[in-house]
């Protein structure tokens, strides 16, 4: 099943499309529900502002925190830049979720 997470920014009281990520969820009979990021786009004029990071953190917080329904989040054929982004977001989310203040 497909879903899309859209990112908008409010500029001068107007909502402007910034980017999106498409997600595909599927069931793994052993580990449960898995989620795959299939496409990601932040429009060029909004790149370099940390918005892809915010979008990924939103996906992590929404789908990986809480009820445990999603057991794994993968990325379909990531570029080297996206791999670096995901590594940084993985570390940030892990620290936010399991860091020392969460003992």
N, C-alpha and C positions, 0 to 999 in steps of 0.2 A: 504494500500500500504506500502511495506517494503522499508527501506533504511538502509544503514550502514555507520557509520562514522569511518574511519580507522585512526589510529595514527601511524606515523613513526618518527623515530629519525635518524638524519644523524650522523654517526660515521665513521671517517676516509674516508670521501667522499663516503660512502656507506649508502643507506637507509635501515634501519632495522625496521621490524615490531615490534611495541610496544604493541598495543592493539586495541580494537574496542568497539563500542556500536551499537546495532541494534535498530532501531526505527520503530514503526508502527503508521501510521496516519489514523485517521478515522473521520468521520463527525458526530458531535452531532447536531441534528436538532435544538436545542435551543441555544447552546452557540457557535456553529461553529466548526471549525477544532480543533481536539485534537491530541496530540502526546504522545506516550507512549514509554519509554525506556524499552525494553524487555530483552536484554542481555547486559552485560558489562564484559569486560575482560582486564586487564593489566597483561602482562606476569610477572611471579614472579621476574625476575631479574631487572625489572623496577619499581616494587612496592615500595611505601614509598618515592617517589620523587615528589609527587604532580601532577602526570600526569593524573590520573583519574579526579582530580579537573579541570585541564586545558581542558580536553576533554569535561566535562560537561559544563564548562563556554562557550566553543566554541558552543555547542549545544544551550545553552540559548541565546547567542548573535545572533546566526544565525536564530533561529526559533521564539524566543519570542520578539526580538527587531524589531522595524520597522513597517511593514505594518499591524500588528495585525491579520494576517491570522490565526495564531495558538493561540487559546485562553487559552489552558491549557496544561501543561506538567506533565505527571504522570509516575510512575515507577511500573512495574509489579512485584509483590511479592518481595520487596526489603529485603535484609538481614539487620540485625542491623547495621553492619558496613556501608553498602550502605545508610541506613537511616541517619546516622550521616554525611556522605559525602554530601548527598543531602541537609540536613539542613544547613550545612556550606556554600554550593554553593548558596542556595536560599538567604541566608542573604547577601553574598558577591555580588551577581548579583543585588539584590534589592538596596543595598547601592550604587553600581556603577551606576544603572539606575535612581534611584529616590532620591539619597542622597542630602545633602544640596548644593553641587556645581551645581546641576541641577535645581535650582529654576527658 
